[in-house]
């Protein structure tokens, strides 16, 4: 095999890898980066619907105006946790970890929502007690978590003595829903496409190399 062919094969492998979800290559904990500048970290795949994103963004903005500036991390799969997938469906443990990543001056108010339930940090005794009474998300998909978060933010703010003006508490938000095809399906499709493209490219390169040798 010539050096030129090896170089081409490496290029094909790199191109195939690029087709995999970018989150799989994420460095560290994605939510800790996003929440430094945003109020909400949304799952990578499947994405939360636009209407639910608007509702949750409005709810967290309203909480901030009510002097309850809470950050929310929606974690739908281990992929959303970057290099710490072992904390998936361990919402309180992840909340403890994430709090250390985003709290620099004083305690950051934080809500983590996973299919298994909720984790909180810095929200005070009354709101923490209220968090323990929250019903788990009705499903495991991204939209389910977002819908649960809209209601949770309103309830926690109210329990802390900072009710959000004009909040519906999620009453008018769309119900559950899948938020698109599942994360597993997307990853499998990406892997299959990458494998097909890589195989086709390698066959083409081998044929080209054989022609060169034949001359």
URTA-V957686 format. One record per residue. PSI is psi in whole degrees, -180 to 180 (NA if undefined). OMEGA is omega in whole degrees, 0 to 359 (none if undefined). NEAR is the number of other ideal C-beta (glycine too) atoms within 10 Angstrom. Layout:
psi = (PSI,PSI)
omega = (OMEGA,OMEGA)
near = (NEAR,NEAR)
This chain:
psi = (128,159,-34,-40,-40,-43,-42,-40,-43,-42,-38,-44,-42,-42,-39,-41,-31,-19,-18,156,132,-28,-26,-21,8,145,123,-142,107,-42,-34,-29,-47,-43,-9,-27,-14,162,-24,135,121,147,149,-48,138,153,150,142,153,-40,-38,-36,-43,-43,-44,-38,-41,-39,-42,-35,-41,-36,-39,-42,-26,13,36,67,88,143,145,131,117,118,102,-19,166,-26,-35,-10,4,-119,5,52,-17,-16,5,138,26,69,-39,-39,-41,-37,-40,-42,-50,-35,-41,-26,-28,-7,110,-43,95,177,130,130,129,137,126,132,122,166,-30,-13,-145,153,145,159,139,12,0,162,-44,-45,-34,-40,-39,-36,-34,-17,-2,136,143,155,147,-11,-175,-3,167,-43,-36,-42,-41,-42,-42,-37,-38,-47,-38,-44,-45,-43,-42,-41,-42,-43,-31,-2,19,65,143,122,129,9,138,-6,23,3,-33,5,152,149,149,-113,160,-23,20,-175,159,158,-42,-42,-43,-44,-43,-42,-43,-42,-43,-46,-43,-42,-42,-47,-41,-43,-45,-42,-40,-39,-44,-43,-39,-41,-41,-39,-38,-39,-38,-43,-34,-23,NA)
omega = (183,178,180,179,177,179,180,179,178,180,179,180,179,180,179,179,181,179,179,180,182,182,180,180,185,180,176,184,186,184,181,177,183,186,174,181,182,178,186,169,181,177,180,183,346,183,175,181,182,182,179,175,179,181,182,176,179,182,179,176,178,177,178,179,179,179,175,188,186,174,183,176,176,184,185,182,178,180,181,182,177,185,179,182,181,180,179,183,169,192,182,177,179,177,178,180,184,178,179,182,187,179,181,180,183,184,176,175,189,174,175,179,175,177,182,181,191,171,182,175,170,187,178,186,184,180,177,176,179,180,181,181,182,175,179,175,185,179,184,183,185,180,178,180,180,179,178,182,179,179,183,181,180,182,181,179,179,180,181,180,180,182,182,181,176,182,176,182,179,184,183,182,179,179,174,181,186,184,180,180,187,178,181,180,181,181,180,179,179,179,180,179,180,181,179,181,180,180,180,180,180,177,179,180,179,178,179,180,178,179,179,180,181,178,none)
near = (9,10,7,12,15,11,10,17,16,10,12,19,14,9,13,19,12,10,16,14,15,10,17,12,10,16,8,12,22,20,28,17,16,16,20,11,6,14,18,24,22,24,25,19,22,20,16,26,19,8,13,25,16,12,21,27,16,16,27,24,14,19,26,17,11,18,10,23,15,27,26,27,29,25,28,28,23,14,20,25,24,18,10,15,11,10,21,18,14,19,23,17,14,24,22,16,19,26,20,11,15,18,15,8,5,7,11,19,26,23,27,29,30,27,19,15,18,21,24,24,22,17,22,17,9,13,23,15,11,19,21,9,8,18,10,15,25,15,17,18,24,29,28,24,29,31,27,26,30,24,19,27,28,20,20,26,28,18,20,21,12,20,17,23,7,7,20,14,17,22,9,9,21,13,10,16,18,14,24,16,12,17,23,10,12,16,17,11,12,16,14,11,13,18,12,11,14,17,12,11,17,15,10,12,18,13,10,13,15,10,9,11,8,6,5)
